[in-house]
Amino acid sequence: MKEYHKQIGPFYRSQKKTSTMMMHVLIALFPIVLFQFYKNGIVPYLHHKVGLYGLFYPLIFVMIPPIVTCITEWIGARFFLQKRGMELKQYLQNSYALLPGLFLALILPIHTPISILILGAVVASVIGKLVYGGFGNNIFNPALIGRLFVITAYAGVIVSHGGYFNAYEIDTISHATPLSNASTIEGIGTYQTLVAPYGTLWDFFTGMIPGAVGETSSLLCIIGFLYLTWKKVIKWRIPVYYIGTVFFMTLTIGLINGLSIWYPLFQILSGGLFFGAVFMATDPVTSPVTKNGQVLYGIGLGILTVIFRYLTAYPEGVLTSILTMNMLNFMIEKVGMKCKKKEFRLFTVAIVLMILGGIIYTVNSRYTNIGETLDPNFKVYEEKELGNQVIYKVSQKGNGGPIVCEVAIKDGKITHIKVLEHNETPSYYSIVEKEKYIETLIQKQNQLTELDTVSGATISSTALKKLVINTLQEYEEHYEK
Protein backbone atom coordinates (compact mmCIF):
# COMPACT_ATOMS: atom_id res chain seq x y z
CA MET A 1 0.00 0.00 0.00
CA LYS A 2 1.40 3.36 -1.00
CA GLU A 3 2.31 5.72 1.85
CA TYR A 4 1.32 9.37 1.84
CA HIS A 5 3.47 11.93 3.62
CA LYS A 6 2.01 15.20 4.80
CA GLN A 7 4.19 18.22 4.00
CA ILE A 8 3.77 21.96 4.26
CA GLY A 9 3.28 23.47 0.85
CA PRO A 10 5.40 26.32 -0.55
CA PHE A 11 3.01 29.03 0.57
CA TYR A 12 3.78 32.40 2.11
CA ARG A 13 2.94 32.12 5.81
CA SER A 14 2.16 35.33 7.65
CA GLN A 15 3.94 35.71 10.98
CA LYS A 16 1.28 38.16 12.15
CA LYS A 17 -1.56 36.67 14.12
CA THR A 18 -4.93 38.38 14.08
CA SER A 19 -4.64 38.96 17.82
CA THR A 20 -1.40 40.88 17.29
CA MET A 21 -3.04 43.03 14.62
CA MET A 22 -5.95 43.81 16.93
CA MET A 23 -3.53 44.78 19.67
CA HIS A 24 -1.90 47.29 17.30
CA VAL A 25 -5.33 48.72 16.49
CA LEU A 26 -5.98 49.25 20.21
CA ILE A 27 -2.61 50.96 20.56
CA ALA A 28 -3.46 53.29 17.66
CA LEU A 29 -6.84 54.10 19.25
CA PHE A 30 -5.43 54.79 22.71
CA PRO A 31 -4.32 58.42 21.99
CA ILE A 32 -7.74 59.08 20.45
CA VAL A 33 -9.48 57.83 23.60
CA LEU A 34 -7.25 60.04 25.75
CA PHE A 35 -7.90 63.05 23.52
CA GLN A 36 -11.67 62.63 23.67
CA PHE A 37 -11.37 62.42 27.47
CA TYR A 38 -9.54 65.75 27.41
CA LYS A 39 -11.95 67.40 24.95
CA ASN A 40 -15.22 66.12 26.35
CA GLY A 41 -14.32 65.78 30.02
CA ILE A 42 -11.34 67.85 31.14
CA VAL A 43 -12.09 71.00 29.10
CA PRO A 44 -15.73 71.28 30.29
CA TYR A 45 -14.58 70.52 33.85
CA LEU A 46 -11.94 73.27 33.79
CA HIS A 47 -14.59 75.72 32.57
CA HIS A 48 -16.93 74.64 35.40
CA LYS A 49 -19.53 73.20 33.01
CA VAL A 50 -19.54 69.72 34.58
CA GLY A 51 -18.83 68.15 37.95
CA LEU A 52 -16.67 65.17 38.87
CA TYR A 53 -19.01 62.69 37.20
CA GLY A 54 -19.03 64.79 34.02
CA LEU A 55 -15.24 64.82 34.09
CA PHE A 56 -14.99 61.02 33.89
CA TYR A 57 -18.18 60.43 31.90
CA PRO A 58 -16.35 60.34 28.50
CA LEU A 59 -14.28 57.40 29.74
CA ILE A 60 -17.38 55.65 31.08
CA PHE A 61 -19.08 56.30 27.73
CA VAL A 62 -16.23 54.63 25.83
CA MET A 63 -16.04 51.64 28.19
CA ILE A 64 -19.71 50.62 28.12
CA PRO A 65 -20.16 49.46 24.45
CA PRO A 66 -17.11 47.11 24.46
CA ILE A 67 -18.40 45.46 27.63
CA VAL A 68 -21.86 45.09 26.06
CA THR A 69 -20.53 43.62 22.80
CA CYS A 70 -18.40 41.11 24.72
CA ILE A 71 -21.40 40.03 26.85
CA THR A 72 -23.61 39.82 23.76
CA GLU A 73 -21.18 37.55 21.94
CA TRP A 74 -20.78 35.38 25.05
CA ILE A 75 -24.55 34.95 25.26
CA GLY A 76 -24.73 34.16 21.54
CA ALA A 77 -21.95 31.58 21.75
CA ARG A 78 -23.15 30.00 24.99
CA PHE A 79 -26.88 29.74 24.43
CA PHE A 80 -27.36 29.82 20.64
CA LEU A 81 -24.22 28.11 19.37
CA GLN A 82 -24.13 25.81 22.41
CA LYS A 83 -20.40 26.25 22.95
CA ARG A 84 -18.94 25.29 26.32
CA GLY A 85 -15.65 24.97 28.10
CA MET A 86 -12.52 25.34 26.02
CA GLU A 87 -14.52 25.64 22.81
CA LEU A 88 -16.38 28.64 24.23
CA LYS A 89 -13.14 30.22 25.42
CA GLN A 90 -11.47 29.81 22.02
CA TYR A 91 -14.52 31.20 20.26
CA LEU A 92 -14.52 34.34 22.40
CA GLN A 93 -10.77 34.78 21.99
CA ASN A 94 -11.14 34.65 18.21
CA SER A 95 -14.25 36.84 17.98
CA TYR A 96 -12.52 40.11 18.99
CA ALA A 97 -15.82 41.37 20.39
CA LEU A 98 -14.12 44.32 22.08
CA LEU A 99 -13.40 46.29 18.91
CA PRO A 100 -16.92 46.78 17.45
CA GLY A 101 -18.06 48.21 20.79
CA LEU A 102 -15.05 50.51 21.09
CA PHE A 103 -15.43 51.79 17.53
CA LEU A 104 -19.16 52.34 18.09
CA ALA A 105 -18.49 54.47 21.17
CA LEU A 106 -16.00 56.62 19.27
CA ILE A 107 -18.36 57.38 16.36
CA LEU A 108 -21.45 58.34 18.38
CA PRO A 109 -22.37 61.75 19.89
CA ILE A 110 -21.27 62.23 23.50
CA HIS A 111 -24.86 62.88 24.58
CA THR A 112 -26.18 59.53 23.40
CA PRO A 113 -28.17 58.22 26.40
CA ILE A 114 -26.62 55.16 28.06
CA SER A 115 -29.69 53.01 27.34
CA ILE A 116 -29.47 53.82 23.62
CA LEU A 117 -25.70 53.28 23.70
CA ILE A 118 -26.23 49.79 25.11
CA LEU A 119 -28.94 49.01 22.54
CA GLY A 120 -26.68 50.20 19.72
CA ALA A 121 -23.89 47.90 20.94
CA VAL A 122 -26.26 44.93 20.96
CA VAL A 123 -27.40 45.74 17.41
CA ALA A 124 -23.76 46.12 16.27
CA SER A 125 -22.95 42.63 17.57
CA VAL A 126 -26.13 40.79 16.58
CA ILE A 127 -27.18 42.45 13.30
CA GLY A 128 -23.73 43.53 12.19
CA LYS A 129 -21.82 40.40 13.06
CA LEU A 130 -23.48 37.35 14.66
CA VAL A 131 -26.26 36.86 12.09
CA TYR A 132 -23.56 36.38 9.44
CA GLY A 133 -21.74 33.74 11.44
CA GLY A 134 -19.40 35.81 13.58
CA PHE A 135 -15.97 37.31 13.01
CA GLY A 136 -14.70 37.01 9.45
CA ASN A 137 -18.10 36.36 7.91
CA ASN A 138 -19.82 39.71 8.29
CA ILE A 139 -20.55 41.74 5.15
CA PHE A 140 -20.84 45.14 6.82
CA ASN A 141 -18.73 46.90 9.42
CA PRO A 142 -20.53 46.07 12.72
CA ALA A 143 -19.80 49.41 14.40
CA LEU A 144 -21.27 51.31 11.45
CA ILE A 145 -24.40 49.13 11.56
CA GLY A 146 -24.76 50.05 15.23
CA ARG A 147 -24.30 53.75 14.53
CA LEU A 148 -26.74 53.66 11.61
CA PHE A 149 -29.38 52.12 13.87
CA VAL A 150 -28.81 54.62 16.70
CA ILE A 151 -28.75 57.74 14.50
CA THR A 152 -31.73 56.63 12.42
CA ALA A 153 -33.95 55.59 15.32
CA TYR A 154 -32.93 58.00 18.07
CA ALA A 155 -31.44 61.11 16.44
CA GLY A 156 -34.08 63.37 17.95
CA VAL A 157 -33.58 61.99 21.45
CA ILE A 158 -29.82 62.43 21.19
CA VAL A 159 -30.13 66.00 19.92
CA SER A 160 -32.56 66.90 22.71
CA HIS A 161 -29.87 65.81 25.20
CA GLY A 162 -27.15 67.93 23.57
CA GLY A 163 -26.18 65.94 20.48
CA TYR A 164 -22.60 66.25 19.28
CA PHE A 165 -21.74 69.19 21.54
CA ASN A 166 -19.99 68.63 24.86
CA ALA A 167 -21.02 70.72 27.86
CA TYR A 168 -18.53 73.48 27.01
CA GLU A 169 -19.35 73.61 23.28
CA ILE A 170 -23.09 73.93 23.94
CA ASP A 171 -22.48 77.34 25.54
CA THR A 172 -19.77 78.57 23.17
CA ILE A 173 -20.89 77.43 19.69
CA SER A 174 -24.27 78.47 18.34
CA HIS A 175 -23.96 76.62 15.02
CA ALA A 176 -24.54 72.99 14.05
CA THR A 177 -21.65 70.61 13.40
CA PRO A 178 -19.44 71.90 10.55
CA LEU A 179 -20.93 69.83 7.71
CA SER A 180 -24.51 70.25 8.95
CA ASN A 181 -23.87 73.98 9.01
CA ALA A 182 -22.41 73.79 5.48
CA SER A 183 -25.60 72.13 4.22
CA THR A 184 -27.73 75.12 5.25
CA ILE A 185 -25.60 78.10 4.22
CA GLU A 186 -26.11 80.20 1.13
CA GLY A 187 -24.36 78.77 -1.91
CA ILE A 188 -21.08 76.96 -1.44
CA GLY A 189 -20.05 79.05 1.55
CA THR A 190 -17.10 81.18 2.61
CA TYR A 191 -14.33 80.89 5.16
CA GLN A 192 -16.33 83.10 7.52
CA THR A 193 -19.44 80.92 7.32
CA LEU A 194 -17.78 77.48 7.22
CA VAL A 195 -14.59 77.67 9.29
CA ALA A 196 -14.63 80.82 11.43
CA PRO A 197 -17.59 79.79 13.66
CA TYR A 198 -15.43 76.93 14.97
CA GLY A 199 -12.04 78.68 15.10
CA THR A 200 -9.41 77.99 12.45
CA LEU A 201 -8.38 75.08 10.28
CA TRP A 202 -5.86 74.23 13.00
CA ASP A 203 -8.80 73.56 15.33
CA PHE A 204 -10.23 71.24 12.67
CA PHE A 205 -6.89 69.46 12.30
CA THR A 206 -6.33 68.95 16.03
CA GLY A 207 -9.97 68.03 16.68
CA MET A 208 -11.25 70.90 18.84
CA ILE A 209 -14.53 71.09 16.94
CA PRO A 210 -17.98 69.55 17.54
CA GLY A 211 -18.34 65.99 16.34
CA ALA A 212 -18.65 62.38 17.42
CA VAL A 213 -16.78 61.30 20.54
CA GLY A 214 -13.50 60.19 18.99
CA GLU A 215 -13.51 61.07 15.32
CA THR A 216 -12.68 64.80 15.29
CA SER A 217 -8.87 64.76 15.54
CA SER A 218 -7.40 64.29 12.07
CA LEU A 219 -3.92 64.69 13.58
CA LEU A 220 -4.29 61.62 15.80
CA CYS A 221 -5.89 59.68 12.94
CA ILE A 222 -2.83 60.41 10.79
CA ILE A 223 -0.54 59.25 13.61
CA GLY A 224 -2.65 56.09 13.91
CA PHE A 225 -2.47 55.60 10.14
CA LEU A 226 1.33 55.86 10.14
CA TYR A 227 1.62 53.42 13.04
CA LEU A 228 -0.76 50.84 11.57
CA THR A 229 0.88 51.11 8.15
CA TRP A 230 4.31 50.68 9.74
CA LYS A 231 3.07 47.55 11.51
CA LYS A 232 1.44 46.38 8.25
CA VAL A 233 -1.96 46.11 9.89
CA ILE A 234 -4.02 48.21 7.47
CA LYS A 235 -4.07 48.71 3.70
CA TRP A 236 -2.60 52.16 3.12
CA ARG A 237 -4.07 52.48 -0.38
CA ILE A 238 -7.66 52.73 0.85
CA PRO A 239 -7.18 55.78 3.14
CA VAL A 240 -4.83 57.54 0.72
CA TYR A 241 -7.08 57.16 -2.33
CA TYR A 242 -10.21 57.84 -0.28
CA ILE A 243 -9.02 61.11 1.22
CA GLY A 244 -7.20 62.06 -1.97
CA THR A 245 -10.36 61.65 -4.06
CA VAL A 246 -12.43 63.80 -1.71
CA PHE A 247 -9.67 66.43 -1.70
CA PHE A 248 -9.39 66.48 -5.49
CA MET A 249 -13.13 66.70 -6.10
CA THR A 250 -13.77 69.41 -3.50
CA LEU A 251 -10.68 71.33 -4.64
CA THR A 252 -12.12 71.43 -8.15
CA ILE A 253 -15.54 72.48 -6.84
CA GLY A 254 -13.89 75.18 -4.75
CA LEU A 255 -11.79 76.51 -7.63
CA ILE A 256 -14.83 76.65 -9.91
CA ASN A 257 -16.51 78.81 -7.28
CA GLY A 258 -13.48 81.02 -6.64
CA LEU A 259 -12.38 79.45 -3.33
CA SER A 260 -8.80 78.64 -2.38
CA ILE A 261 -7.09 75.64 -0.78
CA TRP A 262 -8.88 76.11 2.54
CA TYR A 263 -12.11 74.71 1.07
CA PRO A 264 -10.93 71.14 0.31
CA LEU A 265 -9.03 71.17 3.62
CA PHE A 266 -12.27 72.03 5.40
CA GLN A 267 -13.99 69.13 3.62
CA ILE A 268 -11.41 66.46 4.48
CA LEU A 269 -10.97 67.67 8.07
CA SER A 270 -14.73 67.56 8.77
CA GLY A 271 -17.26 64.83 9.37
CA GLY A 272 -14.87 62.21 10.71
CA LEU A 273 -13.41 61.55 7.26
CA PHE A 274 -9.92 60.70 8.53
CA PHE A 275 -11.26 58.41 11.27
CA GLY A 276 -13.53 56.64 8.79
CA ALA A 277 -10.78 56.30 6.20
CA VAL A 278 -8.16 54.95 8.63
CA PHE A 279 -10.15 52.81 11.04
CA MET A 280 -13.48 51.98 9.38
CA ALA A 281 -12.79 51.64 5.67
CA THR A 282 -9.72 49.43 6.26
CA ASP A 283 -11.62 46.77 8.20
CA PRO A 284 -9.87 43.57 6.99
CA VAL A 285 -13.12 41.62 6.74
CA THR A 286 -15.20 44.08 4.72
CA SER A 287 -12.58 45.65 2.42
CA PRO A 288 -10.65 44.30 -0.62
CA VAL A 289 -7.48 42.24 -0.37
CA THR A 290 -6.09 42.90 -3.87
CA LYS A 291 -4.06 46.05 -4.52
CA ASN A 292 -6.15 47.04 -7.53
CA GLY A 293 -9.30 46.42 -5.53
CA GLN A 294 -8.06 48.65 -2.71
CA VAL A 295 -7.43 51.51 -5.13
CA LEU A 296 -10.88 51.19 -6.69
CA TYR A 297 -12.43 50.85 -3.24
CA GLY A 298 -10.77 54.05 -1.98
CA ILE A 299 -11.73 56.04 -5.08
CA GLY A 300 -15.30 54.76 -4.88
CA LEU A 301 -15.53 55.82 -1.24
CA GLY A 302 -14.35 59.31 -2.14
CA ILE A 303 -16.84 59.71 -4.98
CA LEU A 304 -19.75 58.51 -2.85
CA THR A 305 -18.79 60.74 0.08
CA VAL A 306 -18.80 63.86 -2.10
CA ILE A 307 -22.09 62.86 -3.73
CA PHE A 308 -23.73 62.21 -0.36
CA ARG A 309 -22.44 65.50 1.04
CA TYR A 310 -23.63 67.66 -1.83
CA LEU A 311 -26.70 65.95 -3.21
CA THR A 312 -28.47 64.31 -0.28
CA ALA A 313 -29.86 65.19 3.13
CA TYR A 314 -26.93 63.35 4.78
CA PRO A 315 -24.17 65.98 4.95
CA GLU A 316 -21.40 63.83 6.44
CA GLY A 317 -21.44 60.94 3.97
CA VAL A 318 -18.70 58.78 5.50
CA LEU A 319 -20.94 56.19 7.16
CA THR A 320 -23.24 55.71 4.17
CA SER A 321 -20.29 55.58 1.75
CA ILE A 322 -18.47 52.86 3.67
CA LEU A 323 -21.58 50.73 4.13
CA THR A 324 -22.39 51.07 0.43
CA MET A 325 -18.88 50.02 -0.57
CA ASN A 326 -19.02 47.13 1.93
CA MET A 327 -21.99 45.87 -0.05
CA LEU A 328 -20.06 46.18 -3.33
CA ASN A 329 -16.82 44.71 -2.00
CA PHE A 330 -17.25 41.28 -3.62
CA MET A 331 -17.63 42.88 -7.06
CA ILE A 332 -14.61 45.14 -6.54
CA GLU A 333 -12.55 42.15 -5.38
CA LYS A 334 -13.40 40.25 -8.57
CA VAL A 335 -12.40 43.21 -10.71
CA GLY A 336 -9.18 43.62 -8.73
CA MET A 337 -8.22 39.97 -9.20
CA LYS A 338 -8.90 39.90 -12.93
CA CYS A 339 -7.46 43.29 -13.84
CA LYS A 340 -4.05 43.34 -15.46
CA LYS A 341 -1.97 46.51 -15.66
CA LYS A 342 -3.45 47.69 -18.97
CA GLU A 343 -6.98 46.86 -17.88
CA PHE A 344 -6.47 48.56 -14.56
CA ARG A 345 -5.30 51.71 -16.31
CA LEU A 346 -8.52 51.72 -18.30
CA PHE A 347 -10.49 51.32 -15.10
CA THR A 348 -8.53 54.19 -13.56
CA VAL A 349 -9.27 56.43 -16.54
CA ALA A 350 -12.95 55.49 -16.29
CA ILE A 351 -12.97 56.33 -12.57
CA VAL A 352 -11.30 59.69 -13.24
CA LEU A 353 -13.98 60.47 -15.84
CA MET A 354 -16.62 59.51 -13.32
CA ILE A 355 -15.04 61.91 -10.81
CA LEU A 356 -14.99 64.77 -13.30
CA GLY A 357 -18.56 64.01 -14.36
CA GLY A 358 -19.59 63.90 -10.72
CA ILE A 359 -17.96 67.27 -10.10
CA ILE A 360 -19.72 68.88 -13.06
CA TYR A 361 -23.06 67.35 -12.10
CA THR A 362 -22.66 68.36 -8.45
CA VAL A 363 -21.78 71.96 -9.22
CA ASN A 364 -24.50 72.34 -11.85
CA SER A 365 -27.15 70.69 -9.67
CA ARG A 366 -26.59 72.77 -6.59
CA TYR A 367 -25.01 76.04 -7.60
CA THR A 368 -26.26 77.04 -11.05
CA ASN A 369 -28.87 79.36 -9.58
CA ILE A 370 -26.55 81.19 -7.21
CA GLY A 371 -26.46 84.23 -9.43
CA GLU A 372 -30.24 84.25 -9.87
CA THR A 373 -31.31 84.39 -6.21
CA LEU A 374 -29.85 85.63 -2.99
CA ASP A 375 -29.89 82.10 -1.59
CA PRO A 376 -30.07 78.91 -3.71
CA ASN A 377 -31.78 77.15 -0.80
CA PHE A 378 -34.62 79.70 -0.80
CA LYS A 379 -37.58 79.58 -3.17
CA VAL A 380 -40.65 81.77 -3.74
CA TYR A 381 -43.69 79.74 -4.81
CA GLU A 382 -46.37 82.41 -4.68
CA GLU A 383 -46.72 86.14 -4.05
CA LYS A 384 -50.08 87.92 -3.81
CA GLU A 385 -51.34 91.28 -2.58
CA LEU A 386 -54.35 91.42 -0.27
CA GLY A 387 -55.14 95.04 0.53
CA ASN A 388 -52.11 96.54 2.21
CA GLN A 389 -50.58 93.11 2.88
CA VAL A 390 -48.32 90.91 0.76
CA ILE A 391 -48.69 87.15 1.31
CA TYR A 392 -45.75 84.94 0.34
CA LYS A 393 -45.55 81.18 0.02
CA VAL A 394 -41.84 80.42 0.35
CA SER A 395 -39.49 77.61 1.32
CA GLN A 396 -36.01 77.23 2.80
CA LYS A 397 -33.93 74.09 2.86
CA GLY A 398 -33.90 72.49 6.31
CA ASN A 399 -32.41 69.28 7.65
CA GLY A 400 -34.85 66.91 5.98
CA GLY A 401 -35.84 68.99 2.97
CA PRO A 402 -37.68 72.26 2.26
CA ILE A 403 -39.59 73.99 5.04
CA VAL A 404 -42.59 75.62 3.34
CA CYS A 405 -44.16 78.66 5.03
CA GLU A 406 -46.79 81.30 4.50
CA VAL A 407 -45.43 84.74 5.41
CA ALA A 408 -47.55 87.90 5.65
CA ILE A 409 -45.86 91.33 5.42
CA LYS A 410 -47.55 94.65 6.09
CA ASP A 411 -45.74 97.98 5.67
CA GLY A 412 -42.38 96.21 5.61
CA LYS A 413 -43.04 94.22 8.80
CA ILE A 414 -43.81 90.52 9.10
CA THR A 415 -47.13 90.06 10.86
CA HIS A 416 -47.68 86.34 10.46
CA ILE A 417 -45.71 83.15 9.77
CA LYS A 418 -47.37 79.78 9.31
CA VAL A 419 -45.46 76.56 8.57
CA LEU A 420 -47.38 74.73 5.84
CA GLU A 421 -45.19 71.64 5.52
CA HIS A 422 -41.80 70.31 6.50
CA ASN A 423 -39.78 67.09 6.58
CA GLU A 424 -37.79 67.82 9.72
CA THR A 425 -37.30 65.09 12.31
CA PRO A 426 -40.35 65.47 14.60
CA SER A 427 -38.29 65.43 17.79
CA TYR A 428 -36.00 68.15 16.35
CA TYR A 429 -38.86 70.35 15.23
CA SER A 430 -40.71 69.93 18.52
CA ILE A 431 -37.83 71.78 20.19
CA VAL A 432 -38.37 74.72 17.82
CA GLU A 433 -42.07 74.74 18.67
CA LYS A 434 -41.39 74.43 22.39
CA GLU A 435 -39.08 77.44 22.28
CA LYS A 436 -41.71 79.40 20.29
CA TYR A 437 -38.99 80.32 17.83
CA ILE A 438 -41.36 81.51 15.08
CA GLU A 439 -42.90 84.04 17.48
CA THR A 440 -39.40 85.16 18.42
CA LEU A 441 -38.51 85.66 14.76
CA ILE A 442 -41.52 87.95 14.30
CA GLN A 443 -40.77 89.90 17.46
CA LYS A 444 -37.07 90.38 16.68
CA GLN A 445 -37.20 90.69 12.90
CA ASN A 446 -35.15 93.89 13.09
CA GLN A 447 -32.29 92.12 14.91
CA LEU A 448 -32.20 88.83 13.04
CA THR A 449 -28.44 88.79 12.52
CA GLU A 450 -27.90 88.84 16.29
CA LEU A 451 -30.68 86.33 17.05
CA ASP A 452 -29.38 82.95 18.26
CA THR A 453 -30.61 79.67 16.86
CA VAL A 454 -32.28 77.01 19.02
CA SER A 455 -29.86 74.69 20.81
CA GLY A 456 -30.72 71.10 19.94
CA ALA A 457 -32.44 72.07 16.68
CA THR A 458 -29.81 74.27 15.10
CA ILE A 459 -30.38 73.33 11.45
CA SER A 460 -34.19 73.68 11.60
CA SER A 461 -34.06 77.00 13.44
CA THR A 462 -31.32 78.31 11.14
CA ALA A 463 -33.48 77.47 8.12
CA LEU A 464 -36.46 79.34 9.58
CA LYS A 465 -34.29 82.34 10.39
CA LYS A 466 -32.89 82.44 6.84
CA LEU A 467 -36.38 82.04 5.41
CA VAL A 468 -37.48 85.18 7.24
CA ILE A 469 -34.38 87.12 6.16
CA ASN A 470 -34.77 86.09 2.52
CA THR A 471 -38.50 86.86 2.49
CA LEU A 472 -37.88 90.35 3.84
CA GLN A 473 -35.20 90.91 1.19
CA GLU A 474 -37.61 89.71 -1.50
CA TYR A 475 -40.23 92.19 -0.22
CA GLU A 476 -37.74 95.09 -0.12
CA GLU A 477 -36.68 94.48 -3.74
CA HIS A 478 -40.25 94.68 -5.06
CA TYR A 479 -42.11 97.02 -2.75
CA GLU A 480 -39.66 99.47 -1.18
CA LYS A 481 -37.90 100.85 -4.21
Secondary structure, DSSP 8 states (H G I E B T S, - for coil): ---------S-------HHHHHHHHHHHHHHHHHHHHIIIIIHHHHTTSS-HHHHHHHHHHHHHHHHHHHHHHHHIIIIIS---HHHHHHHHHHH-THHHHHHHHHTS-TT--HHHHHHHHHHHHHTTTGGGTSTTT-SS-HHHHHHHHHHHHHHHHHHHTTTT--HHHHHH--S--HHHHHTTSSTT--HHHHTGGG--HHHHHHT-SS-STT---HHHHHHHHHHHHHTT-S-THHHHHHHHHHHHHHHHHHHHTT--THHHHHHHTSTTHHHIIIIITT-TTTS--SHHHHHHHHHHHHHHHHHHHHHSS-SS-HHHHHHHHHHHHHHHHHHHHH--HHHHHHHHHHHHHHHHHHHHHHHHHHHTTTTTSS-TTEEEEEEEEETTEEEEEEEEE-SSSEEEEEEEEETTEEEEEEEEE--S-HHHHHHHHHTTHHHHHHHTGGGGGG----TT-HHHHHHHHHHHHHHHHHHHHHH--
